[in-house]
Amino acid sequence: MTSRYVGWWYLPVTILSAGLLAWVPVLHAAGVLSRRRLYWWTLAYAAAAVASVAAGSAGAAIALVTIIAGSVHQLRLRRERIAAASAPPPAEDPAVARALAARARRQQARELAARDPLLAKELHIGRPDLPGDYDDGGLVELNTAPAETLARRLGLDPAQAQSIVDARASFGGAFSAVDDVFAATELPLDTWDLIRDRAIILG
């Protein structure tokens, strides 16, 4: 739906219901615009609808006032909704864009490694300490990367990184899965998510 059709039904609902349903468009706008004070207006229009039914002969006057006031109010709300729908989306934060791009590259590198482990090793995926120009998005290979690389890419201190190097020796020199590192070391729990996101095992 184009922006010019946004809220097109507001006035017809109010006018055709003789003001009894004037509260419906306002309630809808309150949810769409996330504006709390519009919920109070919704209650006011609903109260006016009840009053117009209960007031007998004076009900017609109340209904007329409700239709006029509601129509003016809803025209303004509709203009606000059209303006919001027509506004360009906010520019993405460059830092967020870079982080998402790196995440996508890590996923692509993992998929490549799963298809062709030998090629992954030739490209030095997870080994930024070795020469190469393949961008793996920041992966680190747990079985072969030196402690300094583990510390830098996994956000660990030198002692924690060294504990990974020491632990992989107890696994015959190689972990078989990323989660093996958690069983073999005493790394803090708050490091686990980042390690799972950045670590890779190439065999």
Disulfide bonds with the S-S distance in Angstrom:
none
